[in-house]
């Protein structure tokens, strides 16, 4: 049953990613040109609501659908890994015009060359694993 | 119901993305798509060579299912919930892209210059490979991507995620403004 729920959440997410045009290479380019509010509106409104939702869950001590306590893992403190990793990610995001969510969306939407991007992203992740201990974190 | 077939405006899409994060939190999980790239490495056997990939991938099975759902969602949206694939970007951006050689700007969902499966040239293949490598490497180095940092992390007021998102934008701006003029 839980598997069906995860699949369903993913389906909804894929539909949103496609219909919002957040999976469009053009929208990403336009965002980095600061020529439209669209992408900023998407991220900004998701964020405002997200902050309120998480604060409510924390303050009201809301339990999960299964009655379990909800745990928010804080991100490890660092500057270099987030800044360097972030810049490298941003370079790729603008070049391929897709971050990991939209990559999967575009595969379903039938843009087969995105397979090249997905396979490369898996290899990029593997290369990070190889070099992890040599990088500043 | 016609609005469903039109592109969805930001004030519909953004709150729905927050809703996805909410659903995942409420089933005891978290919203982060790039973790799946690491899990895929592990499924392919990377754990035998590199410790970073040595974990029981079945603990991440739920997130792989979310990713499979995302593929299905993309299929449903593109084939059953859309009557046009044109993305109406700003007209200045269209002319800028035309100058760079992207004739498909303002006429399609993705640039056919990079994503046309019938007409893939060496240059576009290399661009897609480098783009993918950077996304995969950078996401894991930064410990998350747009969903994990820009949505989940910032919603939880994590300073680390703010640094990562600033990084995303520095990288994106360098690519679009400094590197695009050199490669296109």
Interface residues (C-beta under 8 A of the other chain):
Chain A: X2 X3 X5 X6 X7 X8 X9 X10 X11 X12 X13 X14 X15 X16 X17 X18 X19 X20 X21 X22 X23 X24 X25 X26 X27 X28 X29 X30 X31 X32 X33 X35 X36 X37 X38 X39 X40 X41 X42 X43 X44 X45 X46 X47 X49 X50 X51 X53 X54 X57 X64 X65 X66 X68 X70 X72 X73 X74 X75 X76 X77 X78 X79 X81 X82 X83 X84 X85 X86 X87 X88 X89 X90 X91 X92 X93 X94 X95 X96 X97 X98 X99 X100 X101 X103 X104 X105 X106 X107 X108 X109 X110 X111 X112 X113 X114 X116 X117 X118 X119 X120 X121 X122 X123 X124 X125 X126 X127 X128 X129 X130 X132 X135
Chain B: X4 X7 X8 X9 X10 X11 X12 X13 X14 X15 X16 X17 X18 X20 X21 X22 X23 X24 X25 X26 X27 X28 X29 X30 X33 X34 X36 X37 X38 X40 X41 X44 X46 X50 X52 X53 X61 X62 X63 X65 X66 X67 X68 X69 X70 X71 X72 X73 X74 X75 X76 X77 X78 X79 X81 X82 X87 X89 X90 X92 X93 X96 X97 X105 X106 X109 X110 X111 X114 X115 X116 X117 X120 X124 X125 X127 X128 X129 X130 X131 X132 X133 X134 X135 X136 X137 X138 X139 X140 X141 X142 X143 X144 X145 X146 X147 X149 X150 X151 X152 X153 X154 X155 X156 X157 X158 X159 X160 X161 X163 X164 X165 X166 X167 X168 X169 X170 X171 X172 X173 X174 X175 X176 X177 X179
